[in-house]
Amino acid sequence: MVVFSKFANDEDYIRSEAAFGGDEVTEEKLRNIKDAVKLVFGQTDGFLEFNLELSHKIHREIHKGKPDAGVLHDPAKHGLFTSQGSRAAGLSVSDVEEKLKELFELCGSRINQTETLSRDDKFYIAAYFIHRYLKLHPYKNGNGRVARLMTCQLLIQLGAISHSLRFDKPENSRERYIDGLQKTGVTGPESVDELAVLKNIIKEAARTDDRQPSSSSRRCGEAFSVMPTVPQIIACA
């Protein structure tokens, strides 16, 4: 039996996620994030299916009551993103949906192959997931929170961690993140902040687990600088 309820009731984790990036912490935001965390980690009898619908469900909890909750953002219908350059250039909403489904299928397929993966491999897969997910930028707002919860869920299902992770924000992370998204496709994927997030995942894992991944940060840095196709990335994990 898989018991996640201890994560769902981790008030420190919920508050740290609400405050990530320097956001104002309101009671409504805390409630919504707590509901999202319960959705992801409240299971007591098995894992949630790792797919795009889970992403939509998490987003609906975080943005409860908003008309665009759980809806892929289409600039033609819903207006521009909060920040210009948020989504990789040239992608229509149908392209985004197709690529997200491919991403979930590829990364999720490794969940059933955990015995053949090293712990470094598992972090490598999770890092690739969060990097690609944030570049596809499914929603107008809230992509980071959904991505972090999905990444924790993926790492747990891969057997890489047994606890919820705190995502410490790098100094000036919001400014760097927005600036990186604006430059995506121009200066290359190394300009965005996902690798910094990955390093914080590894740092947090090292603080709470002796099985620290030894080379994931280096390998992901190499992978991001070359960016082969998704199948090649997963195949070499």
C-alpha positions in Angstrom: 0.0 0.0 0.0 1.3 3.4 -0.9 0.6 6.0 1.8 1.0 9.7 0.7 -1.2 11.3 3.4 1.8 12.6 5.4 2.7 14.8 2.4 -0.9 16.0 2.0 -0.8 17.2 5.6 2.6 18.8 5.4 1.7 22.4 6.3 5.3 23.7 5.9 5.5 22.2 2.4 2.2 23.8 1.4 3.2 27.2 2.8 6.6 27.1 1.1 4.9 26.3 -2.2 2.4 29.1 -1.7 5.3 31.6 -1.1 7.5 30.3 -3.9 8.8 33.1 -6.1 7.9 35.8 -3.5 4.2 35.5 -4.0 1.8 36.9 -1.5 0.4 34.1 0.7 -3.3 34.4 1.1 -5.7 32.1 2.9 -7.4 31.3 -0.4 -4.1 30.4 -2.0 -3.1 28.2 0.9 -6.5 26.3 0.7 -6.2 25.9 -3.1 -2.6 24.6 -2.9 -3.5 22.3 0.0 -6.3 20.8 -2.1 -3.9 20.4 -5.0 -1.3 18.7 -2.7 -4.0 16.4 -1.3 -5.0 15.5 -4.8 -1.4 14.5 -5.7 -0.3 13.1 -2.3 -3.5 12.1 -0.6 -3.5 8.6 -2.1 -3.5 5.6 0.3 -4.0 2.7 -2.0 -1.9 3.4 -5.1 -0.4 5.9 -7.6 -2.2 8.4 -9.7 -1.9 7.9 -13.4 0.9 10.2 -14.6 -0.7 12.0 -17.6 -2.0 15.3 -18.9 -5.3 14.9 -17.2 -3.6 14.9 -13.8 -1.9 18.1 -14.8 -5.3 19.7 -15.6 -6.8 18.5 -12.3 -3.9 20.0 -10.3 -4.3 23.3 -12.2 -8.1 23.3 -11.5 -7.4 23.0 -7.8 -4.8 25.7 -7.7 -6.9 28.1 -9.8 -10.2 27.0 -8.4 -13.2 29.1 -9.6 -11.3 30.7 -12.5 -12.7 30.2 -16.0 -9.3 29.1 -17.4 -8.5 26.6 -14.7 -7.3 23.3 -16.2 -7.6 24.7 -19.8 -4.7 24.9 -22.2 -4.0 28.5 -22.9 -4.7 29.6 -26.4 -3.5 33.2 -27.0 -5.9 33.6 -29.9 -8.9 33.0 -27.6 -7.7 33.9 -24.1 -5.3 36.8 -24.8 -1.5 37.1 -24.4 0.4 35.4 -21.7 1.2 37.3 -18.6 4.8 37.6 -19.9 5.8 37.7 -23.5 7.8 34.7 -24.7 6.4 32.3 -22.1 5.8 29.5 -24.6 8.4 28.2 -27.0 8.0 30.1 -30.3 5.8 28.8 -33.1 3.6 26.4 -31.1 -0.2 26.3 -31.5 -2.3 25.1 -28.7 -2.9 21.8 -30.6 0.9 21.5 -30.9 1.3 22.0 -27.2 -1.3 19.4 -26.4 0.3 16.8 -28.7 3.8 17.4 -27.3 2.5 17.3 -23.7 0.9 13.9 -24.3 4.1 12.7 -25.9 6.1 14.0 -22.9 3.8 12.3 -20.4 3.8 9.0 -22.3 7.6 8.9 -22.6 8.4 9.9 -19.0 5.5 7.9 -17.6 6.6 4.8 -19.5 9.8 4.7 -17.4 7.7 4.2 -14.2 7.2 0.6 -15.0 11.0 0.1 -15.6 12.3 1.4 -12.3 14.3 -1.7 -11.6 16.5 -1.0 -14.6 17.1 2.6 -13.7 19.8 4.1 -11.5 18.8 6.9 -9.1 20.7 9.3 -11.3 18.7 8.1 -14.3 15.5 8.8 -12.4 16.5 12.4 -11.6 17.6 12.8 -15.2 14.1 11.8 -16.4 12.4 14.1 -13.9 14.6 17.0 -14.8 13.9 16.5 -18.5 10.2 16.4 -17.7 10.1 19.7 -15.8 12.3 21.4 -18.4 10.1 20.4 -21.3 6.9 21.0 -19.5 7.8 24.6 -18.6 8.9 25.3 -22.1 5.5 24.1 -23.4 3.9 26.3 -20.8 0.4 24.8 -20.9 -1.5 27.5 -18.9 -1.5 31.2 -18.7 -0.5 31.2 -15.0 0.4 28.5 -12.4 2.7 26.4 -14.7 5.5 26.3 -12.1 3.4 25.1 -9.3 1.8 22.4 -11.4 5.2 21.4 -12.8 6.8 21.1 -9.3 4.0 18.9 -8.0 4.1 16.7 -11.1 7.8 16.4 -10.8 7.6 15.3 -7.1 4.9 12.8 -8.2 7.1 11.5 -11.0 10.2 11.1 -8.7 8.1 9.2 -6.1 6.6 6.9 -8.7 10.1 6.3 -10.1 11.2 5.4 -6.6 13.8 8.2 -6.5 12.5 9.9 -3.4 10.2 8.9 -0.5 9.2 12.4 0.7 7.9 15.7 -0.6 10.6 18.1 -1.8 11.0 21.8 -1.0 11.9 23.8 -4.1 14.1 26.5 -2.8 14.1 29.5 -5.1 17.4 30.8 -6.5 18.2 34.4 -5.8 16.1 36.6 -8.2 14.6 33.5 -9.5 11.4 35.1 -10.8 13.3 37.7 -12.9 15.7 35.1 -14.2 12.9 32.7 -15.0 10.9 35.3 -16.9 14.0 36.6 -18.7 14.9 33.0 -19.6 11.5 32.3 -21.0 11.6 35.4 -23.2 15.0 34.2 -24.6 14.0 30.6 -25.2 14.7 29.7 -28.8 17.2 32.5 -29.1 19.9 31.8 -26.6 19.1 28.1 -26.1 17.5 26.2 -23.3 20.3 26.7 -20.9 19.1 30.3 -20.5 15.9 29.2 -18.6 15.8 28.4 -14.9 14.8 24.8 -14.9 18.4 23.6 -14.3 18.5 25.8 -11.2 15.3 24.1 -10.1 16.8 20.7 -10.7 19.9 21.6 -8.6 17.5 22.6 -5.8 15.7 19.3 -6.1 19.1 17.5 -5.8 20.1 19.7 -2.9 16.8 19.0 -1.0 17.2 15.3 -1.7 20.7 15.4 -0.3 19.5 17.1 2.9 16.9 14.5 3.6 18.2 11.3 2.0 21.7 9.8 2.1 21.2 8.4 -1.4 22.2 11.6 -3.0 22.3 11.5 -6.9 25.9 11.9 -7.9 25.9 13.1 -11.4 22.3 14.2 -12.4 23.1 17.9 -12.4 26.1 17.4 -14.7 24.3 15.1 -17.0 21.2 17.3 -17.3 23.4 20.3 -18.0 25.0 18.4 -20.8 21.7 17.3 -22.1 20.1 20.7 -22.0 23.0 22.2 -24.0 22.5 19.8 -26.8 18.8 19.1 -26.5 18.4 15.9 -28.6 14.9 14.7 -29.3 12.7 13.5 -26.5 13.0 9.7 -27.5 16.8 10.0 -27.5 16.8 11.7 -24.1 14.6 9.0 -22.5 16.4 6.2 -24.3 19.8 7.3 -22.8 18.4 7.7 -19.3 
